[in-house]
Amino acid sequence: PPEFIEFLEGDFEIHLSASGLPKVDLLGSCDGFLKILWAGKEIHKTEVRKNTLKPTWDAWRYRFPESLPFKERD
């Protein structure tokens, strides 16, 4: 893959889930949520999924504008 992609644009559908979350409450579970940041700006925050160590969320759609720079990480 290229080391740098000049711009990322278009519509994306992202399926979100988490696993391996720590057991943080008395029942051995947690209340998970995700924040998605792009270039330091929050572009999405999921709903809290209560009492689960493997939360999932409905597909999320986002349209990246042409002017949003994207750099791949190793």
DSSP file with accessible surface (Angstrom, degrees, kcal/mol):
  #  RESIDUE AA STRUCTURE BP1 BP2  ACC     N-H-->O    O-->H-N    N-H-->O    O-->H-N    TCO  KAPPA ALPHA  PHI   PSI    X-CA   Y-CA   Z-CA
    1    1 A P              0   0  149      0, 0.0     0, 0.0     0, 0.0     0, 0.0   0.000 360.0 360.0 360.0 153.2    0.0    0.0    0.0
    2    2 A P        -     0   0   77      0, 0.0     3,-0.1     0, 0.0    70,-0.1  -0.300 360.0-134.0 -66.8 150.4    1.1    3.6   -0.6
    3    3 A E  S    S+     0   0  170      1,-0.2    69,-0.4    68,-0.1     2,-0.4   0.778  91.1  26.0 -74.4 -27.5    2.8    5.4    2.4
    4    4 A F        -     0   0  113     67,-0.2     2,-0.6     3,-0.0    -1,-0.2  -0.987  61.9-161.8-141.6 128.7    0.7    8.5    1.8
    5    5 A I  E     -A   70   0A  49     65,-0.7    65,-0.7    -2,-0.4     3,-0.1  -0.958  16.7-147.5-106.9 121.8   -2.7    8.9    0.3
    6    6 A E  E    S+     0   0A 136     -2,-0.6    64,-0.5     1,-0.2     2,-0.3   0.925  74.6   0.7 -60.8 -48.0   -3.2   12.6   -0.6
    7    7 A F  E     -A   69   0A  96     62,-0.2     2,-0.5    -3,-0.1    -1,-0.2  -0.999  56.8-151.5-143.0 145.4   -7.0   12.7    0.0
    8    8 A L        +     0   0   36     60,-1.2     2,-0.3    -2,-0.3    60,-0.3  -0.971  31.6 161.4-113.3 125.1   -9.6   10.3    1.1
    9    9 A E        +     0   0  108     -2,-0.5     2,-0.2    58,-0.1    57,-0.1  -0.977  20.6  54.7-144.0 157.1  -13.1   11.1   -0.2
   10   10 A G  E    S-B   64   0B  24     54,-1.7    54,-2.6    -2,-0.3     2,-0.4  -0.602  81.5 -44.5 119.2-177.1  -16.4    9.4   -0.7
   11   11 A D  E     -B   63   0B 113     52,-0.2     2,-0.4    -2,-0.2    52,-0.2  -0.781  51.3-172.3 -94.5 135.5  -19.1    7.5    1.3
   12   12 A F  E     -B   62   0B  74     50,-2.8    50,-2.4    -2,-0.4     2,-0.5  -0.973  15.9-155.2-128.7 141.5  -18.0    4.9    3.7
   13   13 A E  E     -B   61   0B  88     -2,-0.4     2,-0.4    48,-0.2    48,-0.2  -0.982  19.0-167.8-113.9 122.7  -20.0    2.4    5.7
   14   14 A I  E     -B   60   0B  55     46,-3.5    46,-2.9    -2,-0.5     2,-0.6  -0.940  13.3-151.4-118.4 131.0  -18.2    1.2    8.9
   15   15 A H        -     0   0  135     -2,-0.4     2,-0.4    44,-0.2    44,-0.1  -0.903  21.6-157.5-101.6 122.4  -19.2   -1.7   11.1
   16   16 A L        +     0   0   23     -2,-0.6    41,-2.1    41,-0.5     2,-0.3  -0.838  24.5 144.0-110.5 137.3  -18.1   -1.1   14.7
   17   17 A S  B     -C   56   0C  84     -2,-0.4     2,-0.3    39,-0.2    39,-0.2  -0.965  25.0-150.4-156.5 165.8  -17.5   -3.6   17.5
   18   18 A A        +     0   0   21     37,-2.1     2,-0.3    -2,-0.3     3,-0.1  -0.977  12.6 175.8-139.7 154.1  -15.1   -4.1   20.4
   19   19 A S        +     0   0   93     -2,-0.3    35,-0.2    35,-0.1    -2,-0.0  -0.966  58.4  44.7-150.6 164.7  -13.7   -7.0   22.3
   20   20 A G  S    S+     0   0   76     -2,-0.3    34,-0.1    33,-0.2    -1,-0.1   0.751  70.7 163.9  72.3  21.9  -11.2   -7.6   25.1
   21   21 A L        -     0   0   50     32,-1.0    -1,-0.2     1,-0.1     2,-0.1  -0.428  41.2-103.2 -71.8 150.3  -12.7   -4.8   27.2
   22   22 A P        -     0   0   86      0, 0.0     2,-0.9     0, 0.0    -1,-0.1  -0.398  25.7-115.8 -74.3 148.8  -11.7   -4.8   30.9
   23   23 A K        +     0   0  153      1,-0.2     7,-0.2    -2,-0.1     6,-0.1  -0.769  48.7 160.2 -81.0 108.7  -14.1   -6.0   33.6
   24   24 A V        +     0   0  104      5,-2.0     2,-0.2    -2,-0.9     6,-0.2   0.532  43.8  63.1-116.0  -8.3  -14.7   -2.7   35.4
   25   25 A D  S >  S-     0   0   54      4,-1.6     3,-1.8     1,-0.0     4,-0.0  -0.617  92.0 -97.0-113.6 177.4  -17.9   -3.1   37.4
   26   26 A L  T 3  S+     0   0  185      1,-0.3    -1,-0.0    -2,-0.2    -3,-0.0   0.759 121.4  55.5 -63.7 -24.7  -19.0   -5.3   40.3
   27   27 A L  T 3  S-     0   0  150      2,-0.1    -1,-0.3     0, 0.0     3,-0.1   0.412 118.7-107.5 -88.8   1.5  -20.8   -7.7   37.8
   28   28 A G  S <  S+     0   0   27     -3,-1.8     2,-0.2     1,-0.3    -2,-0.1   0.834  87.0  95.2  78.4  31.4  -17.6   -8.2   35.8
   29   29 A S        -     0   0   13     -6,-0.1    -5,-2.0    23,-0.1    -4,-1.6  -0.627  56.2-144.7-133.3-168.7  -18.8   -6.2   32.8
   30   30 A C        -     0   0   11     -2,-0.2    22,-2.2    -7,-0.2     2,-0.7  -0.965  21.9-114.5-155.8 171.4  -18.5   -2.7   31.4
   31   31 A D        -     0   0   70     -2,-0.3    19,-0.2    19,-0.2     2,-0.2  -0.900  42.9-161.9-113.8  98.3  -20.4    0.0   29.5
   32   32 A G  B     +D   49   0D   9     17,-1.7    17,-3.1    -2,-0.7     2,-0.3  -0.517  20.2 159.2 -91.0 149.4  -18.6    0.5   26.2
   33   33 A F        -     0   0   95     15,-0.2     2,-0.4    -2,-0.2    15,-0.1  -0.962  25.3-134.7-152.6 163.8  -18.7    3.2   23.6
   34   34 A L        -     0   0   52     -2,-0.3    12,-2.5    13,-0.2     2,-0.4  -0.962   5.7-160.8-124.4 143.2  -16.5    4.5   20.8
   35   35 A K  E     -E   45   0E 113     -2,-0.4     2,-0.6    10,-0.2    10,-0.2  -0.988  12.7-152.6-115.6 131.4  -15.3    7.9   19.8
   36   36 A I  E     -E   44   0E  35      8,-3.1     7,-2.8    -2,-0.4     8,-1.3  -0.932  14.2-171.3-107.6 121.9  -14.0    8.3   16.3
   37   37 A L  E     -E   42   0E 106     -2,-0.6     2,-0.4     5,-0.2     5,-0.2  -0.879   9.2-171.1-112.3 142.6  -11.5   11.1   15.8
   38   38 A W  E >  S-E   41   0E  48      3,-2.8     3,-1.9    -2,-0.4    32,-0.0  -0.977  78.9 -15.9-134.0 120.0  -10.1   12.3   12.5
   39   39 A A  T 3  S-     0   0   91     -2,-0.4     3,-0.1     1,-0.3    -1,-0.1   0.876 130.0 -53.6  54.0  38.7   -7.2   14.8   12.6
   40   40 A G  T 3  S+     0   0   74      1,-0.2     2,-0.4     0, 0.0    -1,-0.3   0.439 116.3 114.2  80.4   0.2   -8.0   15.4   16.2
   41   41 A K  E <   -E   38   0E 142     -3,-1.9    -3,-2.8     2,-0.0     2,-0.5  -0.887  69.7-123.3-108.0 131.4  -11.6   16.2   15.6
   42   42 A E  E     +E   37   0E  91     -2,-0.4    -5,-0.2    -5,-0.2     3,-0.1  -0.605  34.5 169.3 -72.3 121.2  -14.5   14.0   16.9
   43   43 A I  E     +     0   0E  31     -7,-2.8     2,-0.3    -2,-0.5    -6,-0.2   0.543  63.6   9.7-109.6 -11.2  -16.5   13.0   13.9
   44   44 A H  E     -E   36   0E  48     -8,-1.3    -8,-3.1    18,-0.0     2,-0.4  -0.952  51.1-169.6-164.8 145.5  -18.7   10.3   15.6
   45   45 A K  E     -E   35   0E 106     -2,-0.3   -10,-0.2   -10,-0.2     2,-0.1  -0.987  22.5-138.9-137.5 129.8  -19.6    8.9   19.0
   46   46 A T        -     0   0   12    -12,-2.5     2,-0.1    -2,-0.4     3,-0.0  -0.317  28.0 -94.0 -80.0 169.1  -21.5    5.7   19.4
   47   47 A E        -     0   0  137      1,-0.1     2,-0.3   -14,-0.1   -13,-0.2  -0.429  49.5 -96.9 -72.9 155.6  -24.3    5.0   21.9
   48   48 A V        -     0   0   68    -15,-0.1     2,-0.7    -2,-0.1   -15,-0.2  -0.595  29.7-151.1 -75.6 132.7  -23.2    3.3   25.2
   49   49 A R  B     -D   32   0D  65    -17,-3.1   -17,-1.7    -2,-0.3     3,-0.5  -0.941  21.2-144.1-105.2 111.7  -23.7   -0.4   25.2
   50   50 A K        +     0   0  141     -2,-0.7   -19,-0.2   -19,-0.2     3,-0.1  -0.484  63.9   2.3 -83.0 145.8  -24.3   -1.4   28.8
   51   51 A N  S    S+     0   0   98     -2,-0.2     2,-0.3     1,-0.1    -1,-0.2   0.839  96.8 112.2  55.1  47.6  -23.2   -4.6   30.6
   52   52 A T        -     0   0   43    -22,-2.2   -20,-0.3    -3,-0.5    -1,-0.1  -0.997  52.0-161.3-147.8 143.8  -21.2   -6.2   27.8
   53   53 A L  S    S+     0   0   49     -2,-0.3   -32,-1.0     1,-0.2   -33,-0.2   0.434  96.6  46.0 -96.8  -4.2  -17.6   -7.0   27.1
   54   54 A K  S    S+     0   0  156    -35,-0.2    -1,-0.2   -34,-0.1   -35,-0.1  -0.501  78.9 178.9-134.7  66.0  -18.2   -7.4   23.4
   55   55 A P        -     0   0    3      0, 0.0   -37,-2.1     0, 0.0     2,-0.3  -0.342   5.8-170.0 -71.4 149.9  -20.4   -4.5   22.3
   56   56 A T  B     -C   17   0C  92    -39,-0.2     2,-0.3    -2,-0.0   -39,-0.2  -0.947   3.1-158.9-132.1 157.1  -21.5   -4.0   18.7
   57   57 A W        -     0   0   22    -41,-2.1   -41,-0.5    -2,-0.3     3,-0.1  -0.928  30.2 -91.4-133.1 158.2  -23.2   -1.1   17.0
   58   58 A D        -     0   0  136     -2,-0.3   -42,-0.3     1,-0.1   -44,-0.1  -0.254  63.3 -77.1 -61.0 157.1  -25.3   -0.6   13.8
   59   59 A A        -     0   0   39    -44,-0.1     2,-0.4     1,-0.1   -44,-0.2  -0.241  48.9-146.9 -56.6 144.2  -23.4    0.3   10.7
   60   60 A W  E     -B   14   0B  28    -46,-2.9   -46,-3.5    -3,-0.1     2,-0.4  -0.946   6.2-153.4-119.6 135.0  -22.3    3.9   10.6
   61   61 A R  E     +B   13   0B 178     -2,-0.4     2,-0.3   -48,-0.2   -48,-0.2  -0.902  15.7 174.6-112.1 139.9  -22.0    5.9    7.4
   62   62 A Y  E     -B   12   0B  55    -50,-2.4   -50,-2.8    -2,-0.4     2,-0.6  -0.999  22.6-146.0-143.9 141.8  -19.8    8.9    6.8
   63   63 A R  E     -B   11   0B 159     -2,-0.3   -52,-0.2   -52,-0.2    -2,-0.0  -0.939  17.3-149.4-108.9 115.6  -18.9   11.0    3.8
   64   64 A F  E     -B   10   0B  16    -54,-2.6   -54,-1.7    -2,-0.6     2,-0.1  -0.726  17.1-130.5 -82.9 129.1  -15.3   12.2    3.8
   65   65 A P    >   -     0   0   58      0, 0.0     3,-1.4     0, 0.0   -57,-0.3  -0.367  20.3-112.8 -74.1 160.5  -14.9   15.6    2.1
   66   66 A E  T 3  S+     0   0  133      1,-0.3   -58,-0.1   -59,-0.1    -2,-0.0   0.811 112.7  58.1 -62.0 -29.4  -12.3   16.1   -0.5
   67   67 A S  T 3  S+     0   0   93    -60,-0.1    -1,-0.3     2,-0.1   -58,-0.1   0.448  76.6 104.4 -87.7   1.8  -10.3   18.5    1.7
   68   68 A L    <   -     0   0   33     -3,-1.4   -60,-1.2   -60,-0.3   -29,-0.0  -0.720  68.1-138.6 -87.6 110.5   -9.7   16.1    4.6
   69   69 A P  E     -A    7   0A  78      0, 0.0     2,-0.4     0, 0.0   -62,-0.2  -0.362  17.0-162.7 -70.2 149.0   -6.1   14.8    4.5
   70   70 A F  E     -A    5   0A  46    -65,-0.7   -65,-0.7   -64,-0.5     2,-0.4  -0.997   9.8-176.5-134.6 128.2   -5.4   11.2    5.2
   71   71 A K        -     0   0  152     -2,-0.4   -67,-0.2   -67,-0.2     2,-0.1  -0.993  25.1-128.6-126.0 126.7   -2.1    9.6    6.1
   72   72 A E        -     0   0   63    -69,-0.4     2,-0.3    -2,-0.4    -2,-0.0  -0.412  19.8-138.9 -70.7 146.8   -1.8    5.8    6.5
   73   73 A R              0   0  233     -2,-0.1    -1,-0.1     1,-0.1   -69,-0.0  -0.751 360.0 360.0-101.5 155.4   -0.1    4.5    9.7
   74   74 A D              0   0  211     -2,-0.3    -1,-0.1   -71,-0.0   -71,-0.0  -0.406 360.0 360.0 -70.6 360.0    2.3    1.6    9.8
